Amino acid sequence: MGGCNATLLIAYACLAIGIAMAAGPARGQGPMDAAVKSAVAGMEEELVQIRRHIHSHPELSNREVETAKFVVQKLREFGFGARDIRTGIANNGVIALLQGTRARPVVAIRADMDALPITEATGLPYASEVTAEYTGKTVGVMHACGHDVHTAVLLGAAKTLHGMRDKVPGTVVFIFQPCEEGAPPGEEGGASLMVTEGALEDPRPDAFFALHVSPEVEVGQLGYTSGPTCAAVDRLKITVRGASGHAAYPWLTHDPVVTAARVISALQTVHSREVDTRQPSVVSIGIIEGGMRWNIIPDEVKLEGTVRTHNEEVRAFIKQRIDEIVGGVCESARCTAEVEWHAYGPALINDPELAEQVATWLKRLVGEENVVVLEPTMGGEDFAYFTQIAPGAFYRLGVRPEGVDEMAPLHNEKFAPDEGCLPLGVRSMCAVVLDYLEGSGQ
């Protein structure tokens, strides 16, 4: 009887081991996680230096000349040859190619490089003191959206993966994208121009991945969304024209100021009364310009704003209704109107299957408790143009310091991400690339 029990115990043990092996590696124990973790641990100081250099030398959209040169310099230091690097893409973009043990599958990972026209007020020793001209004005320039972190992370991933290229089961395309914040008036740029130029056709990626810093998520954590993730962004310009005159005699004028105010109020009814409110949408006016003197009713008022949507049918309907409402309000006030639309980009839709795969890989890396499911946002992201070429997934890197309940948001002059996020950013990006290539090549 004792011998029989021993035999059963051995059988149960073997069965347990078999089940564990079939279930896959334990948390943090992917095929190459240990090698990646070791490599990244040795470059933490370098990642901080890279990020601070980029942060101290920000450049506006379509002006990322020195940032691109810095990226190329680092790639060459990491071992990328001249044939592996392409420059001047969509004005200042850089693409680096790493071929591992086989040509396919091909995976692309992206970072954006441009900064914003914001005067920094963080008080950090490496804070930006850069100024530049923007729409005819001298402005401060700041990485207030985390693109300095994104670029540092992608450079760290490039160094890590190049150092283990004999174990990379496919090809990796590193995209250093300019002009994510939108091209200046009269210019083209960003992801859409990279696609138009055919920069991603040779080789054509099978999947695209990118991360973005999130002040809503604590450092050490990662976040993701399946399906709609960021909104389609349309820029709206309205010119209301009337007849000017003395402010003391408004009945002798066709007042575009009062008419513009009515237009703004009327536009707020589009979402609240004409769109199914279960469909996310936003109509916001951010600029009102008109008049030269307090006692003169001007002949023209200009409005600028944005429309944000997640659904193409809703997007088209809102644009149609705005055209109709603006025309109707202005006609009733004996004014005329001109409406201009400028598309920034479509909605970013994370491929559901790919997003769930990413979530699985990230949970293995940091534990299920440290991967947060996030709601879709109304912010825009031109990474959406890449996901129209092939399936893509866009996830979030937590940058809120531990123990801090609230920090300055994105696009704020005091935005200061915790640099402790950098190693995890690199490790997560490497894990996503390697897991995708490994799984797709089987």
BAVEXNU-650179 format. One record per residue (C-alpha): residue number from 1; residue in one letter; x, y, z. Coordinates in steps of 0.001 Angstrom, whole numbers, plus 500000, padded with zeros to 6 digits. Example, Ala and Ser with C-alpha at 12.3 -4.5 7.8 and 13.67 -1.06 7.14 Angstrom:
! BAVEXNU-650179
NODE, resi, resn, u, v, w
NODE, 1, A, 512300, 495500, 507800 .
NODE, 2, S, 513670, 498940, 507140 .
! end
This chain:
! BAVEXNU-650179
NODE, resi, resn, u, v, w
NODE, 1, M, 500000, 500000, 500000 .
NODE, 2, G, 502867, 502380, 500886 .
NODE, 3, G, 504553, 501648, 497527 .
NODE, 4, C, 501305, 502348, 495734 .
NODE, 5, N, 500966, 505729, 497514 .
NODE, 6, A, 504530, 506641, 496549 .
NODE, 7, T, 503814, 505777, 492935 .
NODE, 8, L, 500673, 507933, 492984 .
NODE, 9, L, 502577, 510866, 494518 .
NODE, 10, I, 505214, 510673, 491796 .
NODE, 11, A, 502500, 510522, 489140 .
NODE, 12, Y, 500696, 513553, 490607 .
NODE, 13, A, 503985, 515467, 490783 .
NODE, 14, C, 504764, 514716, 487143 .
NODE, 15, L, 501247, 515736, 486168 .
NODE, 16, A, 501576, 519030, 488063 .
NODE, 17, I, 504902, 519778, 486393 .
NODE, 18, G, 503404, 518985, 482990 .
NODE, 19, I, 500444, 521287, 483592 .
NODE, 20, A, 502749, 524101, 484731 .
NODE, 21, M, 504941, 523706, 481665 .
NODE, 22, A, 501943, 523666, 479351 .
NODE, 23, A, 500583, 526810, 480998 .
NODE, 24, G, 503675, 528731, 479873 .
NODE, 25, P, 506306, 530693, 481719 .
NODE, 26, A, 505627, 532279, 485078 .
NODE, 27, R, 505238, 536022, 485511 .
NODE, 28, G, 508337, 537842, 484306 .
NODE, 29, Q, 509779, 534649, 482864 .
NODE, 30, G, 509191, 534940, 479121 .
NODE, 31, P, 511719, 533323, 476781 .
NODE, 32, M, 513963, 536395, 476782 .
NODE, 33, D, 512672, 538442, 479725 .
NODE, 34, A, 515733, 537783, 481855 .
NODE, 35, A, 518124, 538893, 479122 .
NODE, 36, V, 516109, 542051, 478462 .
NODE, 37, K, 515838, 542863, 482168 .
NODE, 38, S, 519583, 542482, 482610 .
NODE, 39, A, 520356, 544664, 479588 .
NODE, 40, V, 517977, 547418, 480688 .
NODE, 41, A, 519286, 547383, 484250 .
NODE, 42, G, 522672, 548332, 482849 .
NODE, 43, M, 521380, 551364, 480956 .
NODE, 44, E, 519119, 553108, 483492 .
NODE, 45, E, 521471, 556076, 483917 .
NODE, 46, E, 521919, 556344, 480163 .
NODE, 47, L, 518158, 556396, 479631 .
NODE, 48, V, 517826, 559305, 482061 .
NODE, 49, Q, 520642, 561192, 480314 .
NODE, 50, I, 519039, 560648, 476910 .
NODE, 51, R, 515650, 561781, 478123 .
NODE, 52, R, 517045, 564893, 479821 .
NODE, 53, H, 519058, 565860, 476749 .
NODE, 54, I, 515936, 565663, 474576 .
NODE, 55, H, 513888, 567465, 477218 .
NODE, 56, S, 516391, 570335, 477417 .
NODE, 57, H, 516514, 570690, 473626 .
NODE, 58, P, 512867, 570523, 472489 .
NODE, 59, E, 511813, 571333, 468945 .
NODE, 60, L, 508386, 572129, 467551 .
NODE, 61, S, 506498, 570029, 465009 .
NODE, 62, N, 508264, 569811, 461629 .
NODE, 63, R, 511315, 571462, 463220 .
NODE, 64, E, 512885, 568365, 464861 .
NODE, 65, V, 516201, 568732, 463002 .
NODE, 66, E, 518596, 568432, 465942 .
NODE, 67, T, 516467, 565792, 467676 .
NODE, 68, A, 516665, 563627, 464541 .
NODE, 69, K, 520446, 564082, 464395 .
NODE, 70, F, 520696, 563048, 468055 .
NODE, 71, V, 518587, 559934, 467399 .
NODE, 72, V, 520828, 558937, 464467 .
NODE, 73, Q, 523954, 559513, 466565 .
NODE, 74, K, 522639, 557210, 469276 .
NODE, 75, L, 521554, 554529, 466818 .
NODE, 76, R, 525049, 554453, 465337 .
NODE, 77, E, 526555, 554201, 468824 .
NODE, 78, F, 524282, 551209, 469413 .
NODE, 79, G, 525642, 549441, 466327 .
NODE, 80, F, 523165, 550313, 463589 .
NODE, 81, G, 524938, 550753, 460270 .
NODE, 82, A, 524350, 553404, 457618 .
NODE, 83, R, 522247, 550953, 455568 .
NODE, 84, D, 520035, 550293, 458594 .
NODE, 85, I, 519033, 553948, 459053 .
NODE, 86, R, 516863, 556165, 456854 .
NODE, 87, T, 516510, 559895, 457516 .
NODE, 88, G, 514550, 562845, 456174 .
NODE, 89, I, 511267, 560919, 456198 .
NODE, 90, A, 508221, 563194, 456376 .
NODE, 91, N, 510693, 566057, 456792 .
NODE, 92, N, 512594, 564995, 459937 .
NODE, 93, G, 511619, 561383, 460586 .
NODE, 94, V, 514085, 558570, 461215 .
NODE, 95, I, 513509, 554858, 460597 .
NODE, 96, A, 515930, 552159, 461729 .
NODE, 97, L, 515768, 548522, 460662 .
NODE, 98, L, 516879, 545487, 462624 .
NODE, 99, Q, 516705, 542074, 460977 .
NODE, 100, G, 516983, 539188, 463376 .
NODE, 101, T, 517162, 535497, 462624 .
NODE, 102, R, 514547, 535692, 459850 .
NODE, 103, A, 513065, 538340, 457567 .
NODE, 104, R, 509444, 537899, 458670 .
NODE, 105, P, 507328, 538569, 460580 .
NODE, 106, V, 507924, 542342, 460702 .
NODE, 107, V, 506878, 544449, 463675 .
NODE, 108, A, 507077, 548254, 463943 .
NODE, 109, I, 507370, 550311, 467120 .
NODE, 110, R, 507001, 554071, 467175 .
NODE, 111, A, 507998, 557100, 469232 .
NODE, 112, D, 507136, 560732, 468496 .
NODE, 113, M, 509796, 563449, 468754 .
NODE, 114, D, 508147, 566897, 468645 .
NODE, 115, A, 507447, 569302, 471500 .
NODE, 116, L, 504776, 571913, 472226 .
NODE, 117, P, 504652, 575745, 472234 .
NODE, 118, I, 504561, 575953, 476044 .
NODE, 119, T, 506882, 577814, 478416 .
NODE, 120, E, 508078, 575290, 480995 .
NODE, 121, A, 507439, 576014, 484689 .
NODE, 122, T, 508626, 572801, 486371 .
NODE, 123, G, 511678, 574394, 488009 .
NODE, 124, L, 513734, 571299, 487185 .
NODE, 125, P, 517500, 571766, 486698 .
NODE, 126, Y, 517202, 570445, 483150 .
NODE, 127, A, 514060, 572425, 482300 .
NODE, 128, S, 513749, 573789, 478782 .
NODE, 129, E, 514761, 577384, 478197 .
NODE, 130, V, 514242, 577105, 474441 .
NODE, 131, T, 512125, 579610, 472553 .
NODE, 132, A, 510972, 579497, 468934 .
NODE, 133, E, 508628, 581193, 466516 .
NODE, 134, Y, 505141, 579751, 466314 .
NODE, 135, T, 502438, 581330, 464118 .
NODE, 136, G, 504336, 584594, 464097 .
NODE, 137, K, 504916, 584755, 467861 .
NODE, 138, T, 507924, 583938, 470024 .
NODE, 139, V, 506966, 581134, 472405 .
NODE, 140, G, 508569, 578807, 474895 .
NODE, 141, V, 509058, 575209, 473773 .
NODE, 142, M, 508540, 572235, 476089 .
NODE, 143, H, 508129, 568474, 476018 .
NODE, 144, A, 504825, 568678, 477874 .
NODE, 145, C, 503355, 565553, 476277 .
NODE, 146, G, 506097, 563068, 477134 .
NODE, 147, H, 507611, 562685, 473673 .
NODE, 148, D, 511060, 562989, 475262 .
NODE, 149, V, 510211, 559878, 477302 .
NODE, 150, H, 508859, 558084, 474230 .
NODE, 151, T, 512012, 558756, 472214 .
NODE, 152, A, 514303, 557720, 475078 .
NODE, 153, V, 512323, 554492, 475524 .
NODE, 154, L, 512477, 553641, 471823 .
NODE, 155, L, 516213, 554304, 471740 .
NODE, 156, G, 516584, 552026, 474778 .
NODE, 157, A, 514566, 549326, 473013 .
NODE, 158, A, 516710, 549730, 469889 .
NODE, 159, K, 519907, 549296, 471896 .
NODE, 160, T, 518543, 546290, 473794 .
NODE, 161, L, 517193, 544449, 470774 .
NODE, 162, H, 520262, 545186, 468659 .
NODE, 163, G, 522405, 543685, 471397 .
NODE, 164, M, 520445, 540427, 471197 .
NODE, 165, R, 519692, 540470, 467452 .
NODE, 166, D, 520817, 536866, 467067 .
NODE, 167, K, 517793, 535922, 469220 .
NODE, 168, V, 515202, 538231, 467610 .
NODE, 169, P, 512896, 535953, 465542 .
NODE, 170, G, 511963, 538483, 462860 .
NODE, 171, T, 512463, 542071, 461730 .
NODE, 172, V, 511927, 545181, 463847 .
NODE, 173, V, 511212, 548636, 462393 .
NODE, 174, F, 511975, 551518, 464775 .
NODE, 175, I, 509963, 554625, 463798 .
NODE, 176, F, 511060, 557990, 465203 .
NODE, 177, Q, 508162, 560131, 464047 .
NODE, 178, P, 508108, 563919, 463693 .
NODE, 179, C, 505113, 566243, 463906 .
NODE, 180, E, 502710, 564148, 465977 .
NODE, 181, E, 501212, 567313, 467485 .
NODE, 182, G, 500111, 568482, 464041 .
NODE, 183, A, 501772, 570396, 461238 .
NODE, 184, P, 501937, 574201, 461332 .
NODE, 185, P, 499469, 576005, 459053 .
NODE, 186, G, 500254, 575416, 455398 .
NODE, 187, E, 502529, 572427, 456053 .
NODE, 188, E, 502215, 568643, 455986 .
NODE, 189, G, 503771, 566199, 458379 .
NODE, 190, G, 503412, 563408, 460885 .
NODE, 191, A, 502280, 559827, 460476 .
NODE, 192, S, 500030, 560612, 457517 .
NODE, 193, L, 502941, 561999, 455492 .
NODE, 194, M, 505127, 559018, 456388 .
NODE, 195, V, 502409, 556744, 455032 .
NODE, 196, T, 501905, 558880, 451921 .
NODE, 197, E, 505639, 558791, 451174 .
NODE, 198, G, 505583, 554992, 451331 .
NODE, 199, A, 508156, 554951, 454121 .
NODE, 200, L, 506588, 551840, 455671 .
NODE, 201, E, 506290, 549685, 452575 .
NODE, 202, D, 509741, 548079, 452475 .
NODE, 203, P, 509400, 546088, 454582 .
NODE, 204, R, 505693, 546427, 455294 .
NODE, 205, P, 505000, 545754, 459012 .
NODE, 206, D, 502573, 543051, 460077 .
NODE, 207, A, 501745, 544960, 463262 .
NODE, 208, F, 502390, 548348, 464890 .
NODE, 209, F, 502919, 549133, 468574 .
NODE, 210, A, 503433, 552354, 470527 .
NODE, 211, L, 503226, 553561, 474097 .
NODE, 212, H, 502285, 556915, 475595 .
NODE, 213, V, 502994, 558314, 479040 .
NODE, 214, S, 499973, 558576, 481327 .
NODE, 215, P, 499808, 560849, 484397 .
NODE, 216, E, 496683, 558934, 485419 .
NODE, 217, V, 498684, 555738, 485949 .
NODE, 218, E, 501285, 555290, 488686 .
NODE, 219, V, 504896, 554613, 487785 .
NODE, 220, G, 505477, 550857, 487727 .
NODE, 221, Q, 502080, 550265, 486149 .
NODE, 222, L, 500888, 549970, 482552 .
NODE, 223, G, 497490, 550611, 480993 .
NODE, 224, Y, 495641, 549564, 477866 .
NODE, 225, T, 492323, 549887, 476053 .
NODE, 226, S, 490729, 547406, 473659 .
NODE, 227, G, 488938, 548864, 470643 .
NODE, 228, P, 488379, 552662, 470402 .
NODE, 229, T, 491274, 554316, 472213 .
NODE, 230, C, 491730, 557905, 470981 .
NODE, 231, A, 489363, 560189, 469117 .
NODE, 232, A, 489308, 561366, 465530 .
NODE, 233, V, 490365, 565016, 465551 .
NODE, 234, D, 489029, 567718, 463248 .
NODE, 235, R, 490085, 571338, 463460 .
NODE, 236, L, 487291, 573825, 462834 .
NODE, 237, K, 487651, 577432, 461636 .
NODE, 238, I, 484603, 579703, 461375 .
NODE, 239, T, 484651, 583244, 460014 .
NODE, 240, V, 481536, 585295, 460789 .
NODE, 241, R, 481235, 588403, 458605 .
NODE, 242, G, 478849, 591303, 459237 .
NODE, 243, A, 478794, 595069, 458779 .
NODE, 244, S, 480842, 597253, 461108 .
NODE, 245, G, 479905, 600520, 462743 .
NODE, 246, H, 479859, 602617, 465915 .
NODE, 247, A, 479189, 600608, 469098 .
NODE, 248, A, 476723, 603336, 470154 .
NODE, 249, Y, 474513, 602595, 467134 .
NODE, 250, P, 474350, 598779, 466830 .
NODE, 251, W, 471095, 598896, 464844 .
NODE, 252, L, 473106, 600342, 461976 .
NODE, 253, T, 475409, 597304, 461925 .
NODE, 254, H, 475195, 593578, 461382 .
NODE, 255, D, 477005, 592565, 464560 .
NODE, 256, P, 479343, 589563, 464045 .
NODE, 257, V, 480315, 589528, 467746 .
NODE, 258, V, 476821, 588767, 469037 .
NODE, 259, T, 476291, 586410, 466096 .
NODE, 260, A, 479521, 584533, 466903 .
NODE, 261, A, 478349, 584179, 470518 .
NODE, 262, R, 475079, 582665, 469281 .
NODE, 263, V, 477015, 580297, 467035 .
NODE, 264, I, 479113, 579079, 469976 .
NODE, 265, S, 476029, 578427, 472096 .
NODE, 266, A, 474211, 576679, 469246 .
NODE, 267, L, 477134, 574342, 468584 .
NODE, 268, Q, 476877, 572967, 472115 .
NODE, 269, T, 473482, 571485, 471289 .
NODE, 270, V, 474888, 569199, 468584 .
NODE, 271, H, 476090, 566539, 471005 .
NODE, 272, S, 473482, 567108, 473713 .
NODE, 273, R, 470430, 567108, 471423 .
NODE, 274, E, 471314, 565623, 468035 .
NODE, 275, V, 473793, 562788, 468677 .
NODE, 276, D, 473099, 559625, 470641 .
NODE, 277, T, 474822, 560639, 473878 .
NODE, 278, R, 476126, 557086, 474265 .
NODE, 279, Q, 478424, 557945, 471343 .
NODE, 280, P, 481400, 559997, 472614 .
NODE, 281, S, 481803, 563392, 470949 .
NODE, 282, V, 483100, 566840, 471831 .
NODE, 283, V, 482692, 570239, 470167 .
NODE, 284, S, 484948, 572897, 471703 .
NODE, 285, I, 485869, 576439, 470652 .
NODE, 286, G, 489350, 577491, 471753 .
NODE, 287, I, 489951, 580789, 469937 .
NODE, 288, I, 487776, 583879, 469506 .
NODE, 289, E, 489280, 586803, 467591 .
NODE, 290, G, 487584, 590000, 466515 .
NODE, 291, G, 487661, 593752, 466843 .
NODE, 292, M, 490346, 596421, 467213 .
NODE, 293, R, 488701, 598977, 469506 .
NODE, 294, W, 486193, 598947, 472370 .
NODE, 295, N, 483716, 601319, 470739 .
NODE, 296, I, 483697, 599833, 467256 .
NODE, 297, I, 481618, 596853, 466209 .
NODE, 298, P, 483930, 594940, 463840 .
NODE, 299, D, 483021, 593509, 460481 .
NODE, 300, E, 484472, 590064, 461206 .
NODE, 301, V, 484962, 587559, 464031 .
NODE, 302, K, 487015, 584367, 463749 .
NODE, 303, L, 486447, 581217, 465784 .
NODE, 304, E, 488646, 578143, 465960 .
NODE, 305, G, 487995, 574900, 467727 .
NODE, 306, T, 487926, 571142, 467519 .
NODE, 307, V, 485531, 568261, 467056 .
NODE, 308, R, 486389, 564894, 468623 .
NODE, 309, T, 484602, 561609, 467821 .
NODE, 310, H, 485142, 557847, 467969 .
NODE, 311, N, 482722, 556864, 465205 .
NODE, 312, E, 483055, 557837, 461520 .
NODE, 313, E, 479292, 558135, 460981 .
NODE, 314, V, 478965, 560405, 464015 .
NODE, 315, R, 481970, 562393, 462788 .
NODE, 316, A, 480388, 563003, 459376 .
NODE, 317, F, 476989, 563881, 460907 .
NODE, 318, I, 478454, 566433, 463342 .
NODE, 319, K, 480429, 568151, 460595 .
NODE, 320, Q, 477298, 568362, 458430 .
NODE, 321, R, 475193, 569784, 461267 .
NODE, 322, I, 477844, 572357, 462202 .
NODE, 323, D, 477900, 573591, 458606 .
NODE, 324, E, 474104, 573880, 458664 .
NODE, 325, I, 473832, 575474, 462122 .
NODE, 326, V, 476533, 578085, 461477 .
NODE, 327, G, 474918, 579030, 458181 .
NODE, 328, G, 471447, 579252, 459706 .
NODE, 329, V, 472447, 581326, 462745 .
NODE, 330, C, 474437, 583763, 460636 .
NODE, 331, E, 471706, 584136, 458048 .
NODE, 332, S, 469163, 584940, 460775 .
NODE, 333, A, 471452, 587750, 461988 .
NODE, 334, R, 472023, 589128, 458464 .
NODE, 335, C, 475637, 587950, 458578 .
NODE, 336, T, 477496, 585464, 456438 .
NODE, 337, A, 479813, 582654, 457452 .
NODE, 338, E, 482671, 580582, 456105 .
NODE, 339, V, 483426, 577191, 457664 .
NODE, 340, E, 486769, 575423, 457109 .
NODE, 341, W, 487642, 571882, 458183 .
NODE, 342, H, 491166, 570534, 458703 .
NODE, 343, A, 491484, 566846, 459590 .
NODE, 344, Y, 494250, 565921, 462043 .
NODE, 345, G, 493582, 562211, 461949 .
NODE, 346, P, 491079, 559371, 462285 .
NODE, 347, A, 490112, 557648, 465511 .
NODE, 348, L, 492697, 555269, 466897 .
NODE, 349, I, 491142, 551829, 467206 .
NODE, 350, N, 493241, 549240, 468987 .
NODE, 351, D, 492853, 545877, 467287 .
NODE, 352, P, 490857, 544000, 469989 .
NODE, 353, E, 492681, 540686, 469608 .
NODE, 354, L, 496093, 542328, 469529 .
NODE, 355, A, 495239, 544581, 472488 .
NODE, 356, E, 494286, 541580, 474599 .
NODE, 357, Q, 497531, 539852, 473603 .
NODE, 358, V, 499465, 542933, 474670 .
NODE, 359, A, 497612, 542931, 477983 .
NODE, 360, T, 498632, 539297, 478532 .
NODE, 361, W, 502283, 540060, 477793 .
NODE, 362, L, 502282, 543124, 480063 .
NODE, 363, K, 500630, 541214, 482911 .
NODE, 364, R, 503339, 538597, 482666 .
NODE, 365, L, 505895, 541381, 482934 .
NODE, 366, V, 504532, 543335, 485911 .
NODE, 367, G, 501693, 541247, 487314 .
NODE, 368, E, 497973, 541458, 486660 .
NODE, 369, E, 497485, 543952, 489501 .
NODE, 370, N, 499774, 546442, 487740 .
NODE, 371, V, 498018, 546443, 484363 .
NODE, 372, V, 495119, 548890, 484312 .
NODE, 373, V, 492176, 548850, 481895 .
NODE, 374, L, 491655, 552458, 480750 .
NODE, 375, E, 488614, 554168, 479265 .
NODE, 376, P, 488868, 555599, 475725 .
NODE, 377, T, 489986, 559222, 475623 .
NODE, 378, M, 488966, 562209, 473514 .
NODE, 379, G, 492604, 563062, 472866 .
NODE, 380, G, 493936, 562558, 469359 .
NODE, 381, E, 496816, 560368, 468198 .
NODE, 382, D, 498050, 560163, 464614 .
NODE, 383, F, 499428, 556686, 465291 .
NODE, 384, A, 495966, 555864, 463917 .
NODE, 385, Y, 497329, 556277, 460382 .
NODE, 386, F, 499738, 553385, 460962 .
NODE, 387, T, 496954, 551127, 462222 .
NODE, 388, Q, 495196, 551591, 458892 .
NODE, 389, I, 498125, 549751, 457269 .
NODE, 390, A, 498186, 546815, 459685 .
NODE, 391, P, 496707, 545906, 463089 .
NODE, 392, G, 498077, 547960, 465955 .
NODE, 393, A, 497996, 548372, 469704 .
NODE, 394, F, 498700, 551520, 471701 .
NODE, 395, Y, 499262, 551223, 475442 .
NODE, 396, R, 500081, 553535, 478367 .
NODE, 397, L, 503160, 553888, 480523 .
NODE, 398, G, 502491, 555086, 484058 .
NODE, 399, V, 504485, 558205, 485039 .
NODE, 400, R, 502689, 559482, 488148 .
NODE, 401, P, 505115, 559387, 491097 .
NODE, 402, E, 504333, 556799, 493738 .
NODE, 403, G, 502266, 558213, 496582 .
NODE, 404, V, 501080, 561216, 494550 .
NODE, 405, D, 497320, 561282, 494000 .
NODE, 406, E, 497345, 563882, 491251 .
NODE, 407, M, 500025, 565424, 489051 .
NODE, 408, A, 500078, 568098, 486359 .
NODE, 409, P, 498337, 566779, 483241 .
NODE, 410, L, 499643, 566443, 479704 .
NODE, 411, H, 500118, 569732, 477799 .
NODE, 412, N, 500658, 571587, 481092 .
NODE, 413, E, 503686, 573789, 481834 .
NODE, 414, K, 504344, 571825, 485051 .
NODE, 415, F, 504103, 568331, 483572 .
NODE, 416, A, 506999, 566320, 485046 .
NODE, 417, P, 506885, 562517, 484577 .
NODE, 418, D, 508704, 560287, 487041 .
NODE, 419, E, 511862, 559119, 485263 .
NODE, 420, G, 511555, 555804, 487076 .
NODE, 421, C, 509189, 554885, 484237 .
NODE, 422, L, 512019, 554618, 481681 .
NODE, 423, P, 513315, 551086, 482385 .
NODE, 424, L, 509802, 549622, 482424 .
NODE, 425, G, 509026, 551471, 479207 .
NODE, 426, V, 511980, 549781, 477490 .
NODE, 427, R, 511273, 546356, 478997 .
NODE, 428, S, 507591, 546507, 478042 .
NODE, 429, M, 508344, 547523, 474475 .
NODE, 430, C, 510922, 544758, 474086 .
NODE, 431, A, 508489, 542226, 475557 .
NODE, 432, V, 505735, 543279, 473154 .
NODE, 433, V, 508085, 543005, 470155 .
NODE, 434, L, 509621, 539675, 471102 .
NODE, 435, D, 506361, 538036, 472141 .
NODE, 436, Y, 504666, 539146, 468955 .
NODE, 437, L, 507503, 537898, 466741 .
NODE, 438, E, 507749, 534614, 468610 .
NODE, 439, G, 504010, 533987, 468456 .
NODE, 440, S, 503593, 535060, 464845 .
NODE, 441, G, 506477, 532960, 463605 .
NODE, 442, Q, 505194, 529676, 464951 .
! end
